[in-house]
Amino acid sequence: METFLAVARHNSIRRAAAQLHITEAAASAAVAHIEKQLGAKLIAKSGRGIALTEAGRVYAEYCRSILGLMQEAQAAVRRAETGRLRIGVVATAGEYVLLRPLVSFRDRYPDIEVGLSIQPRDILFLELLHHETDLVIAGRPPRETGLVVRARRPSRLVVVGAPGHCADPLTATWLLRGHGSGTRETTLALLDRLQIRPPTLTLGSHGAVLAAAREGLGVTLIHSDAVENDIATGLLELPPVDGTPLDRPWHAVTTRTPTPAARLFLGHLTDPDRVGAAAFRAHQQ
């Protein structure tokens, strides 16, 4: 299954084999073995490369969940204090919300192996659904996915721009995050509510958007956690925009069966004596 997923990611037997450090013949044989077991064609030629068939796409989703559950099971049977914790986090929360609690957590539980996945919100929740991540810190999870909000921390989305460059934010260029970003979706929804169609510029990453706003390239909607220092030092200002600021708390989210290490982290994250002002508040289901 790992070999098949590598082939699916790369759309190439050769590149998958290189990633896994096996021969192309071995990678091809692994896929052929699965196809024989399933009685279904999973890959097909596409131009000079290969592509997944519809059956291949369905099987790849199951493979992700099965392999994720296997890793989760290995972590679940170990003592929480010596287990593994896989945290998924959006870029803004990773830089401005998670670091302080994570440092004190590592000091408290030095034997827990911690891994971070920094991705757009949609990708993180997909990883969580496939059990490839144990806990996600991001905006609100999609409805009807079965994911559970365990804790929240207040935050607001504000419009910012460089002083002297955002006299009229309704006609200024709006700087957008990449596709899959919850902040991008909220920005576009805000523009719709304001019934304006200003020029937009997609810069992708959180850091690029923030740097562009500081330089006066446009205005952007961003979590207040990320711009407190810039506003205090005068690098950015808060132009008045109807409907803002927006209440958008951070959410700590797991599946219905969080791993022991994830439970430990949630307990730490919601303990103000341990993490101070960065603490989340436990969410009652």
LOMAR-493271 format. One record per residue: y, x, z of N, C-alpha, C in turn; chain. Coordinates in steps of 0.02 Angstrom, whole numbers. Each point is the difference from the previous one (the first is absolute). Last residue first. Layout:
N
NUVO     npy     npx     npz    capy    capx    capz     cpy     cpx     cpz  ch
NUVO       Y       X       Z       Y       X       Z       Y       X       Z   A
...
END
This chain:
285
NUVO     npy     npx     npz    capy    capx    capz     cpy     cpx     cpz  ch
NUVO     958    -938    1238     -28     -38     -57       0     -74      16   A
NUVO     167     204      90     -52     -48      22     -22     -42     -60   A
NUVO     106     256      17       8     -65     -30     -57     -45      20   A
NUVO     135     230     107     -64     -31     -19      12     -71     -24   A
NUVO     183     193     -24     -17     -53      47     -65     -33     -24   A
NUVO     102     265     -33     -10     -65     -30     -14     -51      56   A
NUVO     139     245      22     -58     -42      13       2     -65     -39   A
NUVO     165     187      19     -39      -6     -61     -59     -48       8   A
NUVO     149      69     179      32     -50     -43     -38     -10     -65   A
NUVO    -148     119     176      71     -16       8      24     -55     -47   A
NUVO    -227     108      42      37      13     -62      73     -22       2   A
NUVO    -157     -15     192     -25      58     -39      46      17     -59   A
NUVO      40    -187     143       1      58      44     -23      63     -37   A
NUVO      -6    -215    -106      67      30       2       4      60      47   A
NUVO    -205    -109    -144      13      21      69      68      34       4   A
NUVO    -127     -80    -198      33     -55      34      15      16      74   A
NUVO    -113     154    -147      59     -21     -38      40     -54      36   A
NUVO    -212      75      84      52      51       9      65     -22     -31   A
NUVO    -187    -137     -30      18       1      70      56      50      14   A
NUVO     -91      -3    -215      40     -61      12      22      -4      73   A
NUVO    -147     173     -61      67      12     -26      45     -60      11   A
NUVO    -227     -19      61      34      48      43      72      11     -23   A
NUVO    -137    -130    -135      18     -36      61      36      45      49   A
NUVO     -87      97    -195      57     -42     -17      23     -40      61   A
NUVO    -195     128      20      59      44      -2      63     -40     -18   A
NUVO    -210    -115      -1      21      20      68      62      44      -1   A
NUVO     -21    -165    -205     -42      52      27      23      18      71   A
NUVO      36    -249    -109      28      67       1     -48      50      32   A
NUVO     -21    -243    -113     -42      42      44      28      71       0   A
NUVO     103    -171    -130     -20     -39      59     -41      41      49   A
NUVO     171     137    -147     -47     -52     -18     -18     -39      63   A
NUVO     240     107       5     -70      24      -7     -41     -55     -32   A
NUVO     280      83      53     -49     -47     -27     -69      33      -4   A
NUVO     276       4      92     -61      42       5     -59     -47     -14   A
NUVO     274     -18     -73     -63     -29      23     -54      54       4   A
NUVO     292     -33      -4     -58      38     -19     -62     -33      31   A
NUVO     227    -145     -62     -34      44      49     -57      40     -31   A
NUVO     227    -124     -84     -64      20     -30     -37      48      46   A
NUVO     237    -162     -39     -47      16      53     -68      15     -32   A
NUVO     249      34    -114     -60     -41       0     -46      23      56   A
NUVO     288      13     -36     -66      32      -2     -57     -50       4   A
NUVO     138     -89    -147     -24      61      32      39      11      65   A
NUVO      44    -181    -152     -72      -3      10     -28      62      32   A
NUVO     226      26    -133     -25     -63      28     -76       2       6   A
NUVO     153     217      12     -38     -36     -51     -28     -62      33   A
NUVO     180     227      49     -21     -69      16     -34     -34     -59   A
NUVO     -12     270      53      43     -49     -32     -23     -71      16   A
NUVO     -34     240     123     -32     -65      -7      48     -49     -33   A
NUVO     -30     287     -13      33     -55      34     -37     -65     -16   A
NUVO     -38     294       3     -11     -66     -29      39     -52      40   A
NUVO      26     224      55     -27      12     -67     -12     -66     -37   A
NUVO      82      37     235      46     -18     -54     -25      14     -70   A
NUVO    -103      22     232      37      59     -24      46     -15     -59   A
NUVO    -140    -171      98      38      29      56      43      59     -23   A
NUVO    -148    -101    -155      57     -45      15      43      29      56   A
NUVO    -196     115     -56      46       3     -57      61     -45      12   A
NUVO    -179      -3     158      39      62       3      51       5     -55   A
NUVO    -146    -188       0      42       0      60      44      63       3   A
NUVO    -172     -80    -168      69      18     -16      46       3      62   A
NUVO    -242     -64     -12       6      58     -44      71      25      -9   A
NUVO     -65    -199     127     -27      60      33      13      63     -41   A
NUVO      51    -220     -83      53      31      40     -25      63      36   A
NUVO    -100     -87    -237      -8     -12      71      52      39      40   A
NUVO      60     -82    -249     -43      49      33      -6     -16      74   A
NUVO     116     -55    -264     -23     -35      60     -53      44      33   A
NUVO     214      83    -163     -71     -15       6     -13     -38      65   A
NUVO     200     100    -200     -16     -26      66     -74     -16       2   A
NUVO     123     200    -154      -5     -73       5     -12     -21      71   A
NUVO      51     225     -73     -28     -26     -62      -6     -76       0   A
NUVO      81     174     170      44     -49     -30     -26     -29     -65   A
NUVO     -99     161     166      41      31     -52      46     -49     -35   A
NUVO    -157     -71     167      47      46      32      48      31     -51   A
NUVO    -176    -137     -79      51     -40      34      52      45      33   A
NUVO    -186     103     -98      44     -27     -52      56     -42      31   A
NUVO    -171      83     141      43      55     -24      49     -25     -52   A
NUVO    -160    -153      79      48      16      52      47      56     -22   A
NUVO    -177     -60    -144      48     -55       6      54      17      51   A
NUVO    -179     150     -23      43       2     -58      54     -54       2   A
NUVO    -167       7     171      46      57       4      49       3     -58   A
NUVO    -174    -165       1      51     -14      51      52      57       3   A
NUVO    -131     -34    -233     -14      17      70      58     -18      46   A
NUVO      19     -82    -236     -69      11      24      -4      11      75   A
NUVO     184     -57    -163      -8      71      14     -67      15      32   A
NUVO     148    -196    -155     -60      12      39     -10      75       8   A
NUVO     217    -170     -47     -28      65     -16     -59      12      46   A
NUVO     183    -212     -99     -47      27      48     -27      67     -25   A
NUVO     224    -192     -35     -44      53     -26     -45      26      55   A
NUVO      74    -251      34      33      65      -5     -45      51     -34   A
NUVO      13    -264      36     -42      42     -41      34      68      -9   A
NUVO       4    -237     178      34      54     -36     -52      40     -39   A
NUVO     -18    -187     175      13     -21     -69      42      51     -38   A
NUVO     -97      -4     231      71       9     -11      22     -22     -69   A
NUVO    -228      -5      57      34     -47      44      76       4      -8   A
NUVO    -134     154    -120      -9     -68     -25      37     -51      42   A
NUVO      -5     222      72      44      -6     -58      -6     -70     -31   A
NUVO    -145      52     177      68      -6      24      49      -9     -58   A
NUVO    -226      45     -48       8     -69      25      71     -12      26   A
NUVO     -57     217     -68       5     -44     -59       7     -73      21   A
NUVO     -33     158     172      64      11     -34       9     -47     -59   A
NUVO    -206       2     114      51     -33      40      68       8     -32   A
NUVO    -181     113     -98      -7     -72      -9      53     -39      38   A
NUVO      -8     234      30      21     -17     -68      -3     -75     -11   A
NUVO     -84      83     200      73       1       0      27     -16     -69   A
NUVO    -233      24      31      24     -62      27      76      -4       1   A
NUVO    -152     141    -179      39       7      62      23     -68      24   A
NUVO    -115      42    -208     -46      -2      56      34       7      67   A
NUVO     118     109    -211     -41     -61       1     -52       4      55   A
NUVO     217     150      42     -49     -10     -53     -38     -65       8   A
NUVO     255      18      91     -63      37      11     -48     -16     -56   A
NUVO     273     -18     -31     -62     -33      18     -56      49      14   A
NUVO     289     -40     -18     -53      50      -3     -64     -30      28   A
NUVO     235    -104    -119     -46      -5      57     -59      47     -12   A
NUVO     272     -12     -87     -70      11     -17     -43      -4      63   A
NUVO     229    -142      -4     -23      70       1     -72       4     -26   A
NUVO     129    -204      41       1      27     -69     -23      72      -4   A
NUVO       9    -118     207     -30     -50     -44       0      23     -73   A
NUVO     102     123     186     -73       9      -7     -33     -49     -47   A
NUVO     248     107      26     -28     -66     -14     -75       7     -11   A
NUVO     113     190      74      53     -49      15     -24     -71     -11   A
NUVO    -107     236       8     -31     -66       2      51     -54      19   A
NUVO      34     245      -8     -40     -13     -60     -32     -70      -1   A
NUVO     134     105     181      40       9     -61     -37     -16     -64   A
NUVO    -151      63     205      70     -21       6      40      15     -63   A
NUVO    -263     -46     -19      44      55      20      72     -25       5   A
NUVO    -207    -168      50      27      37     -57      46      54      26   A
NUVO    -192    -217      81      41      60      12      23      30     -66   A
NUVO    -123    -233     131      25      28     -62      46      58      17   A
NUVO    -218     -94     149      72      -1      -9      17      28     -69   A
NUVO    -215    -100     171      17      28     -65      75      -9     -10   A
NUVO    -148      22     239      42     -40     -45       7      37     -66   A
NUVO    -176     -18     236      36      41     -48      39     -47     -46   A
NUVO    -186       7     235      58     -27     -36      29      50     -49   A
NUVO    -260     -15      65      58      36      25      61     -24     -39   A
NUVO    -280     -77      63      61       0     -41      53      42      34   A
NUVO    -294     -51      -8      61      16      36      59       1     -49   A
NUVO    -222     -69     -66     -15      15      70      64      13      41   A
NUVO     -91    -135    -236      57      35      28     -13       9      75   A
NUVO    -186     -31    -204      26     -24      63      59      43      23   A
NUVO    -151     -86    -240      28      56      39      37     -28      61   A
NUVO    -100    -133    -178     -42      13      58      24      59      42   A
NUVO      97    -112    -201     -42      58     -13     -48      14      57   A
NUVO     188    -171     -36     -68     -19     -18     -43      60     -21   A
NUVO     258      53      -7     -33     -56      33     -72      -8     -27   A
NUVO     135     241      14      -7     -60     -42     -39     -55      38   A
NUVO     137     173     150     -57       2     -46      -3     -64     -42   A
NUVO     228     118     104     -49     -53      11     -57       4     -50   A
NUVO     118     230      28      27     -67       7     -56     -50      11   A
NUVO     -65     237      79      39     -19     -59      34     -67      15   A
NUVO    -207     174      88      67     -16      25      45     -11     -60   A
NUVO    -285      -1      53      57       7     -45      64     -19      37   A
NUVO    -279      83      42      59     -35      26      58      14     -47   A
NUVO    -220      78     -51     -16     -37      61      58     -43      24   A
NUVO     -92      83    -256      50      15      50     -15     -43      61   A
NUVO    -135     -23    -183      16      70     -13      53      26      48   A
NUVO    -103    -229     -37     -22      41      58       9      75     -14   A
NUVO      70    -193    -138     -60      36     -21     -26      46      55   A
NUVO     198    -124      34     -50     -50     -17     -66      33     -21   A
NUVO     186     139      39     -24     -29      63     -55     -52     -13   A
NUVO     109      96    -185     -42      50      33     -29     -28      65   A
NUVO     156    -132    -110     -62       2     -38     -48      50      30   A
NUVO     214     -11      88     -39     -58      22     -65      -5     -39   A
NUVO     148     175     -59     -24       8      68     -43     -59      23   A
NUVO     112      -8    -210     -58      46      -2     -29       8      70   A
NUVO     197    -126     -21     -56     -35     -32     -63      43      -1   A
NUVO     208      94      86     -31     -51      42     -62     -31     -31   A
NUVO      65     250     -73      34     -65       0     -40     -53      37   A
NUVO     -51     243      84      -4     -35     -64      47     -60       1   A
NUVO    -120     215     147      69     -25     -11       3     -28     -70   A
NUVO    -192      69     195       7     -20     -70      69     -30      -8   A
NUVO    -139     171     191      55     -44     -20      -5     -14     -75   A
NUVO    -166      83     229      17       7     -71      54     -51     -18   A
NUVO    -128     127     233      47     -49     -28      14      17     -73   A
NUVO    -186      44     216      20      24     -67      43     -53     -34   A
NUVO     -45      55     270      -5     -50     -53      27      29     -65   A
NUVO       4     115     214     -64       6     -36      -9     -54     -53   A
NUVO     193      21     155      -2      55     -49     -65       4     -41   A
NUVO     146    -176     146     -69       0     -24     -10      54     -53   A
NUVO     209     -17     113     -41     -37      47     -74       2     -18   A
NUVO     166      97    -141       0      37      63     -47     -33      51   A
NUVO      33    -110    -204     -40      61     -10      -2      42      63   A
NUVO     136    -190       4     -70     -20      -5     -45      61      -8   A
NUVO     234      28      -5     -24     -11      69     -73     -22       1   A
NUVO      98      29    -212       1      64      36     -27      -9      71   A
NUVO      31    -192    -134     -58      39     -21      -4      67      36   A
NUVO     187    -149      33     -62     -23      33     -61      41     -19   A
NUVO     201      61    -109       5      11      73     -62     -28      36   A
NUVO      16     -31    -239      -8      70      20       1       9      76   A
NUVO      31    -214    -134     -66      20      23      -1      69      35   A
NUVO     202    -104     -99     -29     -44      51     -63      30      31   A
NUVO     137      97    -184      47     -19      52     -30     -41      57   A
NUVO    -118      94    -201      52      49      17      38     -18      63   A
NUVO    -171    -144     -89     -30      65      12      51      51      24   A
NUVO      68    -216     -70     -29      -1      67     -32      67      16   A
NUVO      86     -21    -216      54      -7      49     -27       1      71   A
NUVO    -156       5    -183      38      62       8      53      -6      55   A
NUVO    -221    -146      25      49       5     -53      47      58      16   A
NUVO    -259      -8      84      69     -14      19      45       5     -62   A
NUVO    -272      10     120      38      -9     -61      71     -21      18   A
NUVO    -216     135     132      59     -42       3      32      -3     -69   A
NUVO    -242      66     134      32       3     -65      58     -50      -1   A
NUVO    -166     140     187      47     -54     -10      35      10     -66   A
NUVO    -235      80     157      45      13     -56      44     -62      -9   A
NUVO    -134     101     231     -13     -30     -65      50      21     -52   A
NUVO     -30      37     248     -21      55     -44     -13     -24     -71   A
NUVO      68    -145     180      41      59      12     -19      59     -43   A
NUVO    -122    -209      -5      67      -8     -28      41      63       6   A
NUVO    -266      10     -23      48     -15      54      70      -1     -30   A
NUVO    -188     -59    -173      21      59      39      45     -24      57   A
NUVO     -83    -147    -167     -53      16      48      15      63      40   A
NUVO     147     -85    -174      -7     -51      52     -52      18      52   A
NUVO      45     132    -200      52       9      52     -11     -48      58   A
NUVO    -145     -16    -184      -9      66      30      50      11      56   A
NUVO      22    -193    -130     -57      -5      45     -13      66      36   A
NUVO     166     -10    -168      22     -36      60     -56      -4      51   A
NUVO     -49      90    -211      42      47      39      24     -32      65   A
NUVO    -120    -137    -145     -44      52      24      39      51      42   A
NUVO     118    -171    -110     -35     -25      58     -48      53      29   A
NUVO     113      50    -200      48      -4      55     -34     -24      64   A
NUVO    -126       2    -197      11      68      24      50       1      57   A
NUVO     -39    -208    -101     -62      24      31      10      70      28   A
NUVO     177    -101    -122     -10     -32      65     -62      28      36   A
NUVO      48      78    -219      54      20      46     -12     -29      70   A
NUVO    -145     -68    -173     -13      70      21      53      22      50   A
NUVO      25    -210    -103     -51      -1      51     -14      71      26   A
NUVO     149     -20    -177      30     -30      59     -51      -3      57   A
NUVO     -74      73    -211      43      51      31      32     -28      64   A
NUVO    -128    -144    -139     -42      45      40      42      52      36   A
NUVO     109    -146    -150     -25     -37      59     -40      46      45   A
NUVO      73      89    -203      58     -12      45     -22     -37      63   A
NUVO    -161      34    -170      18      63      33      58      -8      48   A
NUVO     -65    -181    -137     -50      11      53      15      64      38   A
NUVO     133     -44    -185      16     -48      54     -50       7      57   A
NUVO      25     221    -131     -11     -68     -23      22     -48      56   A
NUVO     103     252     -29     -46     -45      35      -7     -65     -37   A
NUVO      53     231    -129      34     -49      41     -53     -42      35   A
NUVO      42     256    -147     -42     -56      20      43     -48      42   A
NUVO      71     181    -207     -25       2      68     -46     -58      14   A
NUVO     121      39    -205     -35      63      12     -29       5      70   A
NUVO      35    -239     -81      35      55     -34     -40      64       8   A
NUVO    -112    -145     135      66     -27     -14      42      55     -30   A
NUVO    -275     -74      86      47      45     -34      65     -36     -14   A
NUVO    -143     -75     212      -5      -4     -73      50      48     -30   A
NUVO    -137     -80     253      52      36     -36     -13      -7     -75   A
NUVO    -139    -117     151      59       8      43      57      37     -35   A
NUVO    -234    -163     -49      39      55     -27      66       5      39   A
NUVO    -244     -98      93      65     -18     -28      35      63     -25   A
NUVO    -205     -28     141     -12     -35     -62      64     -23     -33   A
NUVO     -45     132     210      35     -64      -1     -17     -42     -61   A
NUVO     -95     218      30     -16     -40      59      31     -69      -3   A
NUVO      54     154    -169     -70     -20      -7     -21     -44      59   A
NUVO     214      97       2      -3     -52     -51     -72     -26      -8   A
NUVO      36     182     145      27     -62      28      -6     -57     -50   A
NUVO     -62     213     -75     -48     -23      50      24     -67      30   A
NUVO     143     115    -148     -55     -31     -36     -52     -29      48   A
NUVO     178     125      90      24     -64     -26     -56     -37     -36   A
NUVO     -49     215      75      11     -43      58      23     -69     -23   A
NUVO     -25     172    -161     -65     -26      23       8     -48      58   A
NUVO     190     114     -81     -22     -50     -48     -66     -32      21   A
NUVO      82     178     129      44     -58       7     -22     -55     -47   A
NUVO    -112     205     -17     -16     -32      63      42     -63      11   A
NUVO      45     135    -188     -65     -32      -8     -20     -38      64   A
NUVO     193     135      -1      12     -63     -36     -66     -38      -8   A
NUVO      17     163     209       0       5     -72      14     -68     -31   A
NUVO     108      63     238     -68      -9     -26       4       6     -76   A
NUVO     185     -12     172     -33      66      -6     -74      -7     -16   A
NUVO     182    -171      18     -56       0      47     -38      66       1   A
NUVO     186     -35    -147      24     -17      67     -56       7      52   A
NUVO     -53      29    -228      40      56      24      25     -14      71   A
NUVO    -116    -172    -111     -45      55      17      38      59      28   A
NUVO     125    -179     -83     -34     -20      61     -47      56      23   A
NUVO     107      25    -206      47      11      55     -31     -20      67   A
NUVO    -132     -33    -196      16      71       9      46      10      60   A
NUVO     -56    -220     -69     -57      33      31      18      72      16   A
NUVO     180    -204     -20     -26      60     -34     -59      28      41   A
NUVO     171    -165      66     -20     -23     -66     -28      58     -42   A
NUVO      77      -3     238      23      47     -52     -12     -26     -71   A
NUVO     -66    -126     197      70      21      12      27      41     -58   A
NUVO    -229     -69      -2      45     -57      -8      73      20       8   A
NUVO    -168     160      43       3     -14     -72      49     -57     -13   A
NUVO     -43      47     222      38      55     -30       6     -10     -75   A
NUVO    -135    -150     116      71     -12      15      44      55     -28   A
NUVO    -235      24     -19      24     -54     -43      75     -13      12   A
NUVO    -107     155     140       6      26     -68      28     -53     -46   A
NUVO     -49     -64     218      58      45       0      11      28     -70   A
NUVO    -191    -131      33      60     -41       0      63      43       0   A
END
